């Protein structure tokens, strides 16, 4: 009786969320290899490296604001000596996300990139909100992903045989020339579903961590986290003073490059108030984010400030902090390098097949029942 009711709930939720899970899974497949695919056709540009200082943070901001004078500058990314500076503009409402790329020595505007347009922007919008308005689409996706975790767990319970002797049969395809397509479809749903169960659960779980603040906080506290479970920017430790000939922030990138010359890039974020510190994201490895250092500096003295949040120096992070910081890299498979991305791609692709085979199972059984009823129904007299 329990399994019968569980099966009914499994079917209802599967049909209700099937299309969403399919779209999210297919777009997830494509997103996994975004960097590799974009590298084939996107020219990020190079400049001639010079033995001179790069533009200061305020100078780069001022030049870029000639392109978008009314928009908020989020930060400036300093890469290698032969890479352009990227000045990033971002606003949440209405959504605006563009970058102005500059020659780091002359300040020449090289090109402008709209992060909200193009193929992968389209893919991401489908993945997180089904191309619907955010207030609707994000909730539909988030709820569907939560329900999908229950569907996976209930599917495993339904799959598990009563007798251990039948376990081996449930683990493989036993197809013959005479095997009907309905049986093959059942095996594709149940056998494939079993093998992808754990990976599908990881994808859904890490997606829910990003989708819900309460899920994020509960997970972090549940694994022993003790810090502030948000991106926390500390305030300055000194009070505002009259600015001299130089602005302290303009000396920060040079200071960091001397302290940490092996980093790939330094993204400096401009303080949004007189009381808040400057934060800099230091990238160490291409394609992964959890090992980045997040450092905070008093905007008047450049004194380094420790944060009470989980995003600080990676070397200072404990196990709980590292796990929560790894969440995105786990979600897209980047945690395992190219092999991890391939696994995430295949897992997401197989997960996309489960709603399809599940709906076919439901339709096949319903169609079969209707056929039987029609077969035994007495014909009317003419």
C-alpha positions in Angstrom: 0.0 0.0 0.0 2.9 2.4 0.9 4.6 1.8 -2.5 1.4 2.2 -4.3 0.7 5.6 -2.8 4.4 6.6 -3.3 4.2 5.6 -7.0 1.1 7.7 -7.5 2.9 10.7 -5.9 6.0 10.0 -7.9 4.0 10.1 -11.1 2.1 13.2 -10.2 5.2 15.2 -9.3 7.1 13.8 -12.2 4.5 14.9 -14.7 4.1 18.3 -13.0 7.9 19.1 -13.0 8.9 17.1 -16.1 9.2 19.9 -18.6 11.0 22.1 -16.1 13.5 19.4 -15.2 14.1 18.6 -18.9 14.8 22.3 -19.8 17.0 22.9 -16.7 19.0 19.7 -17.5 19.6 20.4 -21.2 20.6 24.0 -20.5 22.8 22.7 -17.7 24.6 20.4 -20.2 25.4 23.4 -22.4 26.5 25.7 -19.6 29.1 23.2 -18.3 31.3 23.8 -21.3 30.6 27.5 -21.7 34.3 28.5 -21.2 35.6 25.9 -23.6 33.0 26.6 -26.3 33.4 30.4 -26.0 37.1 30.1 -26.4 36.6 28.8 -29.9 34.8 31.9 -31.2 35.1 34.7 -28.6 38.2 36.9 -29.0 38.9 38.4 -25.5 41.7 40.4 -27.1 45.3 41.0 -26.1 47.4 44.1 -25.8 51.1 44.8 -26.1 52.5 44.4 -22.6 54.5 47.5 -21.5 57.0 48.1 -18.8 54.9 50.8 -17.2 52.1 51.1 -14.6 48.6 50.2 -15.5 45.7 52.6 -15.2 44.7 53.3 -11.6 41.3 52.0 -10.4 39.7 55.5 -10.4 41.1 56.4 -13.8 39.8 53.1 -15.3 36.4 53.8 -13.8 36.2 57.3 -15.1 37.1 56.4 -18.6 34.6 53.5 -18.7 31.8 55.7 -17.3 32.1 57.8 -20.5 30.3 54.8 -22.1 27.7 54.3 -19.5 27.6 57.6 -17.5 24.4 56.8 -15.6 25.3 53.2 -14.6 26.9 51.8 -11.5 30.5 50.5 -11.8 30.7 47.2 -9.9 34.5 46.7 -10.2 37.6 46.5 -12.4 39.4 43.3 -13.3 43.2 43.5 -13.6 44.5 40.5 -15.5 47.9 39.7 -16.9 50.2 42.4 -18.5 49.0 41.5 -22.0 45.3 41.5 -21.2 42.8 44.4 -21.3 41.3 45.8 -18.2 37.7 44.9 -17.7 35.5 47.5 -16.1 32.3 45.8 -15.0 28.9 47.6 -14.8 26.1 45.8 -12.9 22.7 46.8 -11.6 20.0 44.4 -10.4 16.8 46.5 -11.1 16.5 46.9 -14.0 19.0 44.2 -14.8 22.1 45.6 -16.5 25.4 43.8 -16.9 28.0 45.0 -19.3 31.8 45.4 -19.4 34.0 48.0 -21.0 37.4 46.7 -22.0 40.3 49.2 -21.9 44.0 49.2 -22.9 45.5 49.0 -19.4 48.3 51.5 -20.3 46.7 54.1 -22.6 43.1 53.9 -21.5 41.9 53.4 -25.0 38.4 51.8 -25.1 38.8 48.5 -27.0 35.3 47.1 -27.0 32.1 46.6 -25.0 30.5 43.3 -24.0 26.9 42.8 -23.0 26.8 39.8 -20.7 23.0 39.5 -21.0 23.0 38.8 -24.7 24.3 36.0 -26.8 23.9 32.2 -26.9 25.1 31.4 -23.3 23.1 34.3 -21.8 20.1 32.7 -23.5 21.1 29.3 -22.0 21.5 30.7 -18.5 18.1 32.5 -18.6 16.5 29.2 -19.5 18.4 27.3 -16.8 17.5 29.6 -13.9 14.1 31.0 -15.0 12.8 29.2 -18.1 13.0 32.5 -20.1 10.2 33.8 -18.0 10.2 37.0 -15.9 12.6 36.4 -12.9 9.9 36.8 -10.3 8.0 33.9 -11.8 10.6 31.7 -13.6 13.1 31.5 -10.7 10.4 30.3 -8.3 9.1 27.7 -10.7 12.6 26.3 -11.3 13.6 26.4 -7.6 10.4 24.6 -6.5 10.7 22.0 -9.3 14.4 21.3 -8.4 13.4 20.7 -4.7 10.6 18.4 -5.8 13.0 16.6 -8.1 15.1 15.6 -5.1 12.0 13.9 -3.6 11.2 12.3 -7.0 14.7 10.8 -7.1 14.5 9.5 -3.5 11.0 8.1 -4.1 12.2 6.5 -7.4 15.0 4.7 -5.5 12.5 3.3 -3.0 10.2 2.2 -5.8 13.2 0.6 -7.7 14.5 -1.3 -4.7 13.4 -5.0 -5.0 11.7 -6.8 -2.2 14.0 -9.8 -2.6 17.8 -9.5 -2.8 17.9 -12.2 -5.5 16.1 -9.8 -7.9 18.7 -7.0 -7.3 21.0 -8.2 -10.1 18.2 -8.1 -12.6 17.3 -4.5 -11.7 20.9 -3.4 -12.5 21.1 -4.3 -16.2 19.3 -4.3 -19.5 18.0 -7.7 -20.5 16.7 -7.0 -24.0 16.0 -9.5 -26.7 14.7 -9.3 -30.2 11.2 -9.9 -28.9 11.5 -7.2 -26.1 8.7 -4.7 -26.6 9.4 -1.0 -26.6 7.4 -0.5 -23.4 9.7 -2.8 -21.6 12.8 -1.1 -23.0 11.4 2.3 -22.0 10.8 1.0 -18.5 14.4 -0.2 -18.3 15.7 3.1 -19.6 13.7 4.9 -16.8 14.5 2.5 -13.9 18.0 1.2 -14.7 19.4 4.4 -16.0 17.6 6.3 -13.2 19.4 4.1 -10.6 22.8 4.7 -12.0 22.3 8.5 -12.3 20.5 8.8 -8.9 23.5 10.0 -6.8 24.8 12.4 -9.4 21.3 13.8 -10.1 20.8 14.3 -6.4 24.1 16.2 -6.2 23.1 18.4 -9.1 19.7 19.1 -7.6 21.1 19.7 -4.1 23.8 22.1 -5.1 21.2 23.9 -7.3 18.9 24.3 -4.3 21.8 25.7 -2.2 22.2 28.5 -4.8 18.4 29.0 -5.2 17.3 29.4 -1.6 19.0 31.4 1.1 17.3 29.3 3.9 18.6 26.1 2.2 22.1 27.7 1.9 22.2 28.7 5.6 20.7 25.4 6.8 23.3 23.4 4.8 26.2 25.5 6.1 25.1 25.3 9.7 24.4 21.6 9.3 28.0 20.9 8.3 29.3 22.8 11.2 29.7 26.3 9.8 30.0 29.1 12.4 30.6 32.2 10.4 28.1 34.6 8.7 26.6 32.5 5.9 26.6 35.4 3.4 29.0 37.5 1.4 29.8 39.9 4.2 31.8 43.1 3.5 33.2 44.6 6.7 33.2 48.3 7.4 36.3 50.5 7.5 38.3 50.6 10.7 39.1 54.3 10.3 37.0 57.4 9.7 36.9 59.4 6.5 39.6 62.0 6.2 40.3 64.7 3.7 41.7 63.2 0.5 45.3 64.1 -0.4 46.9 64.2 -3.8 46.6 60.4 -4.2 43.6 58.2 -3.4 44.7 55.2 -1.4 42.6 52.8 -3.5 44.8 53.5 -6.5 47.8 52.0 -4.8 46.0 48.8 -3.8 46.5 46.7 -7.0 50.3 47.5 -7.1 50.5 46.5 -3.4 48.7 43.2 -4.1 50.8 42.3 -7.1 54.0 42.6 -5.0 52.5 40.5 -2.3 51.0 37.9 -4.5 52.6 38.0 -8.0 51.4 34.5 -9.1 47.7 35.3 -9.1 45.9 35.2 -12.4 43.8 38.3 -11.8 42.7 40.9 -9.2 39.2 42.2 -9.3 38.8 45.4 -7.3 35.3 46.5 -6.1 34.6 50.1 -5.4 33.1 50.9 -2.0 29.4 51.7 -2.2 29.5 53.9 0.9 32.1 56.0 2.8 31.9 53.5 5.7 32.5 50.3 3.7 35.8 48.7 2.9 37.3 47.9 -0.5 37.1 44.2 -1.4 39.3 42.5 -3.9 38.8 39.0 -5.4 42.1 37.3 -6.2 41.8 34.5 -8.7 44.3 31.7 -8.5 43.1 29.0 -11.0 41.4 29.3 -14.3 37.9 27.9 -14.4 37.3 27.3 -10.6 36.2 29.8 -8.0 36.3 28.2 -4.5 40.1 28.8 -4.1 39.8 32.5 -4.8 40.9 34.8 -2.0 38.6 37.6 -0.9 40.5 40.4 0.8 39.1 43.6 2.4 40.9 46.9 2.9 40.1 50.1 4.7 39.5 52.6 1.9 41.4 55.4 3.7 44.4 53.5 5.1 44.5 50.3 3.1 44.8 48.4 6.3 43.6 44.8 5.7 40.4 43.9 7.6 39.3 40.4 8.4 35.7 39.4 7.6 33.3 37.4 9.7 31.8 35.9 6.6 32.8 32.7 4.8 34.4 34.5 1.9 37.8 35.5 3.1 41.3 34.1 2.4 41.0 30.5 1.3 43.9 29.4 3.5 41.9 30.6 6.5 38.7 28.7 5.6 37.8 25.6 7.6 36.2 22.5 6.2 32.6 23.9 6.4 33.7 27.1 4.7 35.4 25.2 1.9 32.5 22.9 1.2 30.0 25.8 0.9 32.5 27.7 -1.3 32.9 24.6 -3.5 29.1 24.5 -4.2 29.1 26.1 -7.6 32.2 24.3 -8.8 30.6 21.0 -7.8 27.4 22.0 -9.5 29.1 22.5 -12.9 31.7 19.7 -12.5 34.6 22.2 -12.5 35.8 20.7 -9.1 37.1 17.7 -11.1 38.7 19.6 -14.0 37.8 18.4 -17.5 36.9 14.9 -16.3 34.5 16.5 -13.7 32.8 18.6 -16.4 32.4 15.5 -18.6 30.7 13.7 -15.8 28.4 16.7 -15.0 27.5 17.0 -18.7 26.6 13.3 -19.0 24.8 13.2 -15.7 22.7 16.2 -16.7 22.0 14.7 -20.1 20.8 11.5 -18.6 18.7 13.3 -16.0 17.0 15.1 -18.9 15.9 11.7 -20.3 14.1 10.7 -17.1 11.1 13.0 -17.5 10.8 11.8 -21.1 10.8 8.1 -20.3 8.7 8.7 -17.2 5.9 10.4 -19.2 6.1 7.7 -21.8 5.6 5.1 -19.0 2.6 7.0 -17.7 1.1 7.5 -21.2 1.7 3.8 -22.2 -0.1 2.5 -19.1 -3.0 4.9 -19.5 -3.3 4.2 -23.2 -3.2 0.4 -22.5 -6.0 0.7 -20.0 -8.1 2.7 -22.4 -7.5 0.2 -25.1 -8.7 -2.7 -22.9 -11.8 -0.8 -22.0 -12.5 -0.1 -25.7 -11.9 -3.7 -26.6 -14.5 -5.1 -24.2 -17.1 -2.4 -24.6 -20.3 -3.8 -26.2 -21.1 -2.4 -29.6 -24.2 -0.4 -30.0 -27.0 -1.7 -32.2 -27.4 0.2 -35.4 
